[in-house]
Each structure stands twice: as C-alpha cells, then as structure tokens.
C-alpha cells in the first residue's frame, strides 16, 4: 500500500468524522470551530490521494512483479547450476566406473594371456623333453630280451626295446626300410624292424651291417617261407638306428 492510499484512507475517515460533528453542532445550533469547509477540504484531499494512489499502483505492482521475476530467475539460474553440477558429477562417476571396468578387463586379459603363454611354454618344454627322451637310446635299455618278445609278444607290445645284431635282409621302398635282424648275430633269433625314412638320416642300411636298433615292440608278423609254410617272428618299430658298418666275420654264432 502506497503513501497516497494511506492518506486517502485517513482523510476519508476524517471527512466522515468532521462531517458528523459539523452536522450535530448545526442541528443543535451550537457554536463550533469546525465549519462546513473542513469536511469539504478533507474530501478534496481524499479524492486527490485516491487519484494519485490509483496512478502509482501499477508502478508498485510492476516493481513487485520485477522483484518476483528476478527472484524466479535467480532461482532458475541456481537450479540450472545445481543441475549442471549434478550432471557433471554423474558424468564423472560414469567415467570412473568405465575406467575401472576397462582396467579390470585389461587386467583379466593380461592374466589370461600370461596364463596361456605359461601353458604354451610348459607344453613346449614338455614336448622338447619328450622328444629329447625319445631320441636318447639309453631310455630304450629296458632289459627286455628277444626270448621274452618272441614267447609272450602281447605282454611286451608297445614297450621300449633295444636290440643289436647283424642285418640278414634289407627291403626298401619310398617310405622307409624293413630289415630282418639276427639278434646277437644269431640266425635263430630274427626280428623284423620297420624304420621310417626320416629316422635313417639319409643313410642306407646294408646286409651284414652291425646295427643297434632302439624302438617300440609291435607284437609279431607272419609271412610265408620259400617252402610255403608260415613263419612268425617278433616285430618292432625302429626309431633310433646306430649303424656301425659291416659286422666282423666272427660276430655271432
């Protein structure tokens, strides 16, 4: 409420009060300092105050509206800043989580790669060790005799064996060589040895050579003799061949 509106209210009340007093005094024909001019003057002031109050009221309302608008704007700006801060915080947390997940994934992949490398290295080492053992003639010195593989071939099948003797017969083809070996130089203790070409190292085996063959027992083999009968002898797969050249004339019996 503006000054002029307050003034209008006061002068309005004063107008009615003085008007009533003036009316009472006049009716009783008493003398009074309040004349008829006083109510008229108060009425005039009241009317003028009302006019000025009405004119200035929109300005006050405008100021009030401006204040409210300013307050609302500030609140909006404050809310916008708060929302931006919240959005920034959420983005930071999201980026942090993504970074953590990426780090965990990289760590897991690194661990898997390391485990795979270690496993591959172990397998490679085992293969190398196995190959080394497979090419070591000493590992075939199992003590299994010719008599054992000849009498009970099933019991010694796939076992490591090693025999030395004179080559009685050589049969060659593109894939390898087969020899009939007289163990310890005996024509009665014959074993058929099948040797892959890759295990000969480019060297041929000839009849009467003295060789030591290390390999795997492969049961027996049966073939027909020149007289038409069946002959069954032990057989083996030769993996390592030590060819010492021609056997001496007095080797064997």
C-alpha positions in Angstrom: 0.0 0.0 0.0 1.4 3.4 -1.1 1.6 6.7 0.8 -1.3 8.2 -1.2 -3.5 5.2 -0.5 -2.8 5.6 3.3 -3.5 9.3 3.0 -6.8 8.6 1.2 -7.8 6.3 4.0 -7.0 8.7 6.8 -8.6 11.7 5.1 -11.7 9.6 4.2 -12.2 8.7 7.9 -11.5 12.3 9.0 -14.1 13.6 6.4 -16.8 11.5 7.8 -15.9 12.3 11.4 -15.9 16.1 10.8 -19.0 15.9 8.7 -20.9 14.1 11.5 -19.6 16.6 14.2 -20.5 19.6 11.9 -23.9 18.2 11.3 -24.6 17.6 15.1 -23.4 21.1 16.0 -25.5 22.7 13.3 -28.6 20.7 14.4 -28.2 21.8 18.0 -27.3 25.3 16.9 -24.1 25.2 18.9 -21.0 27.1 18.0 -18.1 25.1 16.7 -14.7 25.6 15.3 -15.4 23.0 12.7 -17.2 24.7 9.8 -18.6 23.2 6.6 -15.3 24.0 4.8 -13.3 21.4 6.8 -15.2 18.3 5.6 -15.0 19.7 2.0 -11.2 20.2 2.3 -10.8 16.7 3.7 -13.0 15.3 0.9 -10.9 17.1 -1.7 -7.6 15.8 -0.2 -9.1 12.3 0.0 -10.2 12.4 -3.7 -6.7 13.6 -4.8 -5.0 10.9 -2.7 -7.2 8.3 -4.3 -6.3 9.5 -7.8 -2.6 9.6 -7.1 -2.7 6.2 -5.4 -4.5 4.7 -8.4 -2.0 6.1 -10.8 1.1 5.0 -8.9 -0.3 1.5 -8.0 0.7 -0.2 -11.4 4.3 1.1 -10.9 4.4 -0.6 -7.5 2.9 -3.7 -8.9 5.5 -3.6 -11.7 8.2 -3.3 -9.2 6.8 -6.2 -7.2 6.5 -8.3 -10.4 10.1 -7.4 -11.3 11.2 -8.5 -7.9 9.3 -11.7 -8.2 10.7 -12.3 -11.7 14.2 -11.5 -10.6 13.8 -13.9 -7.7 12.4 -16.6 -10.0 15.2 -16.0 -12.5 17.8 -16.3 -9.7 16.1 -19.5 -8.5 16.1 -20.8 -12.1 19.8 -20.0 -12.5 20.5 -21.6 -9.2 18.6 -24.7 -10.2 20.4 -24.8 -13.5 23.8 -24.5 -11.9 22.7 -27.3 -9.5 21.6 -29.5 -12.3 24.8 -28.9 -14.2 26.8 -29.8 -11.1 24.7 -33.0 -10.7 25.2 -33.8 -14.4 28.9 -33.2 -14.1 29.1 -35.4 -11.0 27.2 -38.2 -12.7 29.4 -38.0 -15.8 32.5 -38.1 -13.6 31.1 -41.2 -11.8 30.2 -42.9 -15.1 33.7 -42.2 -16.5 35.3 -43.5 -13.3 33.2 -46.7 -13.5 34.0 -47.1 -17.2 37.7 -46.7 -16.4 37.5 -49.2 -13.6 35.8 -51.7 -15.9 38.3 -51.1 -18.6 41.2 -51.6 -16.2 39.6 -54.8 -14.8 39.1 -56.1 -18.3 42.7 -55.3 -19.3 44.0 -57.0 -16.1 41.8 -60.1 -16.8 43.0 -60.2 -20.5 46.6 -59.8 -19.3 46.3 -62.6 -16.8 44.6 -64.8 -19.4 47.3 -64.0 -21.9 50.0 -64.7 -19.3 48.4 -68.0 -18.3 48.1 -69.0 -22.0 51.8 -68.1 -22.6 52.9 -70.1 -19.5 50.8 -73.0 -20.5 52.2 -72.9 -24.1 55.7 -72.6 -22.7 55.1 -75.6 -20.4 53.7 -77.7 -23.2 56.6 -76.7 -25.5 59.1 -77.6 -22.7 57.3 -81.0 -22.1 57.4 -81.7 -25.9 61.0 -80.8 -26.1 61.8 -83.0 -23.0 59.7 -85.8 -24.5 61.5 -85.5 -27.9 64.8 -85.5 -26.1 63.9 -88.7 -24.2 62.6 -90.3 -27.4 65.9 -89.7 -29.1 68.0 -91.0 -26.2 69.0 -94.6 -26.9 69.6 -95.1 -23.1 65.9 -94.8 -22.4 65.2 -97.9 -24.5 67.5 -100.1 -22.5 64.7 -101.7 -20.6 66.2 -105.2 -20.2 63.5 -106.9 -22.3 65.1 -109.8 -24.1 64.5 -111.3 -27.5 63.2 -114.5 -25.9 60.5 -112.5 -24.0 59.1 -110.7 -27.1 59.2 -114.0 -29.0 57.4 -116.1 -26.4 54.9 -113.5 -25.0 54.6 -110.8 -27.6 51.2 -109.5 -26.3 52.7 -108.8 -22.9 55.5 -106.6 -24.3 53.6 -104.9 -27.1 54.2 -101.1 -27.2 57.1 -101.5 -24.8 60.5 -99.9 -25.4 63.1 -102.4 -26.6 66.7 -102.3 -27.9 68.5 -105.0 -29.9 71.9 -105.3 -31.5 72.6 -107.7 -34.3 73.6 -108.5 -37.9 71.4 -107.4 -40.8 70.3 -110.5 -42.6 68.0 -109.0 -45.2 67.1 -105.4 -46.4 63.8 -104.4 -48.0 63.4 -100.8 -49.1 60.6 -98.6 -50.5 59.9 -94.9 -50.8 58.6 -94.5 -47.3 61.3 -96.4 -45.4 63.2 -99.6 -44.9 62.5 -103.0 -43.3 65.3 -105.3 -42.1 65.5 -108.8 -40.8 67.9 -108.5 -37.8 69.7 -111.5 -36.4 69.9 -110.5 -32.7 73.3 -111.0 -31.3 74.3 -112.4 -34.7 72.0 -115.5 -34.4 70.1 -116.7 -37.4 67.6 -118.3 -35.0 66.7 -115.0 -33.2 65.3 -112.9 -36.0 63.2 -109.8 -35.5 61.6 -107.7 -38.3 62.4 -104.0 -37.9 60.4 -101.3 -39.7 62.3 -98.0 -40.0 60.8 -94.8 -41.3 62.9 -93.0 -43.9 63.2 -89.9 -41.6 65.0 -92.0 -39.0 67.7 -93.1 -41.3 69.2 -89.6 -41.6 69.9 -90.1 -45.4 72.0 -93.3 -44.8 71.2 -96.7 -46.2 71.4 -100.0 -44.2 73.1 -102.9 -46.0 73.1 -106.6 -45.4 75.8 -107.8 -42.9 75.9 -104.3 -41.2 76.2 -104.4 -37.4 73.4 -102.2 -36.1 71.8 -101.3 -32.7 68.1 -100.5 -33.1 66.0 -98.8 -30.4 62.3 -98.6 -30.7 58.8 -100.0 -29.8 57.8 -103.6 -29.8 54.9 -104.2 -32.2 53.9 -107.8 -31.4 54.7 -110.3 -34.3 54.4 -110.7 -38.0 53.7 -113.8 -40.1 54.9 -114.5 -43.6 55.3 -117.5 -45.9 58.6 -119.2 -46.3 60.0 -120.3 -49.6 58.7 -123.8 -48.9 55.1 -122.4 -48.4 55.0 -122.6 -44.7 54.1 -119.8 -42.3 56.9 -118.2 -40.3 56.1 -115.9 -37.3 58.7 -113.7 -35.8 58.7 -110.7 -33.4 58.5 -107.2 -35.0 59.3 -103.7 -33.8 59.3 -100.1 -35.0 62.8 -98.7 -35.2 63.1 -95.1 -34.0 66.9 -94.8 -33.5 69.4 -96.7 -35.6 73.1 -96.9 -34.8 74.8 -98.4 -37.8 78.3 -99.5 -37.0 79.1 -100.6 -40.5 79.9 -104.2 -41.6 79.9 -106.7 -38.8 83.1 -108.7 -38.3 83.2 -112.2 -39.8 83.4 -113.8 -36.4 80.4 -111.9 -35.0 77.6 -114.1 -33.8 77.3 -117.8 -33.9 
